[in-house]
């Protein structure tokens, strides 16, 4: 039943891009990089995942691009969102920046344990996107998004 609801939510979306990697015959979340923020975001229900999470993301200008069920886990990824440069990025000669959110929801009995990863990419003069650094301003930006997700999920009504 959930897969049908998830498919409706993600209607027309393509398969997951580099969120998952193959390791020891199982899919796992790609390792944390120097350009990513990675944090546990709490316990969620399926209802939280397909009703509450998209609403929170939309408030921050992010929209789910893809989703996939891998065994008992759910993996979601948003579109890349171009954003304003932070002051520390501007001082380094960066010309553009973008952010993407990825989620891993791991089944833990009655609820899913949700992990949030926020990726940062930058452009310099050559126009090629490369993993960006995790400067102080990016980390504050990522922490605010993570805080909003945790707060909204923790204060919401649970539907099982």
C-alpha positions as CSV (number, residue, x, y, z in Angstrom):
1,X,0.0,0.0,0.0
2,X,2.8,2.5,0.9
3,X,4.6,1.9,-2.4
4,X,1.4,3.0,-4.2
5,X,1.2,6.2,-2.2
6,X,4.9,6.8,-2.7
7,X,4.6,6.3,-6.4
8,X,1.7,8.8,-6.5
9,X,3.9,11.3,-4.5
10,X,6.8,10.8,-6.8
11,X,4.8,10.4,-10.0
12,X,6.9,10.8,-13.1
13,X,10.2,10.9,-11.2
14,X,13.3,9.0,-12.4
15,X,15.4,6.5,-10.6
16,X,17.6,7.6,-7.7
17,X,20.9,9.3,-8.7
18,X,24.1,8.7,-6.6
19,X,22.4,8.4,-3.2
20,X,22.9,4.6,-2.9
21,X,26.0,2.6,-3.6
22,X,26.6,-1.1,-3.8
23,X,28.6,-2.5,-0.9
24,X,28.9,-6.2,0.1
25,X,25.8,-7.0,-2.1
26,X,23.6,-4.5,-0.2
27,X,22.7,-0.9,-0.9
28,X,24.0,1.6,1.6
29,X,24.1,5.3,1.8
30,X,27.1,6.9,0.2
31,X,29.8,7.9,2.7
32,X,29.9,11.4,4.2
33,X,32.0,13.8,2.1
34,X,33.7,17.1,2.9
35,X,30.9,18.9,1.1
36,X,28.0,17.3,2.9
37,X,26.1,17.8,6.2
38,X,24.9,14.5,7.8
39,X,22.6,14.3,10.7
40,X,20.0,12.0,12.3
41,X,16.6,13.7,12.0
42,X,14.4,11.6,14.3
43,X,11.8,8.9,14.1
44,X,9.1,9.2,11.5
45,X,6.0,7.3,10.2
46,X,5.3,6.6,6.6
47,X,2.7,9.4,6.8
48,X,5.4,11.8,7.9
49,X,7.5,10.7,4.9
50,X,4.9,11.3,2.2
51,X,2.8,14.1,3.7
52,X,4.9,16.1,6.2
53,X,8.4,15.9,4.7
54,X,7.5,17.3,1.3
55,X,5.6,20.2,2.9
56,X,8.7,21.1,5.0
57,X,11.0,20.8,2.0
58,X,8.8,23.0,-0.1
59,X,9.0,25.8,2.5
60,X,12.8,25.7,1.9
61,X,12.4,25.6,-1.9
62,X,13.3,21.9,-2.3
63,X,11.2,19.3,-4.1
64,X,11.6,15.5,-4.1
65,X,13.1,14.3,-7.3
66,X,13.2,10.6,-6.7
67,X,12.5,7.9,-4.2
68,X,13.3,4.3,-3.9
69,X,12.5,1.4,-1.5
70,X,15.6,-0.7,-0.9
71,X,14.7,-3.7,1.3
72,X,12.9,-2.1,4.3
73,X,14.5,1.3,3.8
74,X,13.3,4.3,1.9
75,X,15.7,6.7,0.1
76,X,14.6,10.1,-1.1
77,X,16.5,12.8,-3.0
78,X,15.6,16.4,-3.9
79,X,16.3,18.4,-7.0
80,X,19.5,20.6,-6.8
81,X,18.5,24.1,-5.7
82,X,20.6,27.1,-6.7
83,X,21.1,29.4,-3.8
84,X,22.7,32.7,-2.9
85,X,26.4,32.5,-2.2
86,X,27.5,32.8,1.4
87,X,30.1,35.5,2.2
88,X,32.8,33.0,2.8
89,X,32.1,31.5,-0.6
90,X,32.2,34.8,-2.3
91,X,35.6,35.7,-0.7
92,X,37.0,32.4,-2.2
93,X,36.1,33.4,-5.7
94,X,33.1,31.0,-6.0
95,X,30.7,32.1,-8.7
96,X,27.6,29.8,-8.0
97,X,26.4,27.4,-5.4
98,X,23.7,24.8,-5.2
99,X,22.3,22.4,-2.5
100,X,20.6,19.0,-2.6
101,X,19.0,17.1,0.3
102,X,19.0,13.3,0.6
103,X,17.2,11.1,3.1
104,X,17.6,7.6,4.3
105,X,14.6,6.2,6.3
106,X,15.6,3.0,8.0
107,X,12.8,0.7,9.3
108,X,13.2,0.2,13.0
109,X,10.0,-1.6,14.0
110,X,6.9,0.7,14.1
111,X,8.8,3.8,12.9
112,X,11.5,4.8,10.5
113,X,14.8,6.3,11.7
114,X,15.4,9.3,9.4
115,X,18.9,10.5,8.4
116,X,19.4,13.7,6.5
117,X,22.3,14.5,4.2
118,X,22.7,17.9,2.7
119,X,25.1,18.2,-0.3
120,X,26.9,21.4,-1.3
121,X,28.3,22.0,-4.8
122,X,30.0,25.1,-6.1
123,X,31.2,26.6,-9.4
124,X,34.3,28.6,-10.0
125,X,35.2,30.5,-13.2
126,X,35.2,27.3,-15.4
127,X,31.4,26.6,-14.9
128,X,31.9,23.1,-13.7
129,X,30.1,21.9,-10.6
130,X,32.4,20.5,-7.9
131,X,31.8,19.4,-4.3
132,X,31.9,22.5,-2.2
133,X,33.4,23.0,1.2
134,X,31.5,23.0,4.5
135,X,32.1,26.5,5.6
136,X,30.6,28.0,8.7
137,X,27.7,29.7,6.9
138,X,26.8,26.5,4.9
139,X,26.8,24.5,8.2
140,X,24.5,27.1,9.8
141,X,22.2,26.9,6.7
142,X,22.2,23.1,6.9
143,X,21.6,23.0,10.6
144,X,18.5,25.3,10.2
145,X,17.0,23.0,7.6
146,X,17.7,20.0,9.8
147,X,16.2,21.8,12.8
148,X,13.0,22.7,10.9
149,X,12.6,19.0,9.8
150,X,13.2,17.7,13.4
151,X,10.9,20.3,14.9
152,X,8.0,19.8,12.5
153,X,8.2,16.0,12.7
154,X,8.5,16.0,16.5
155,X,5.5,18.3,16.9
156,X,3.2,16.7,14.4
157,X,0.4,14.3,14.9
158,X,1.4,10.7,14.4
159,X,-0.6,8.5,11.9
160,X,0.2,4.8,12.0
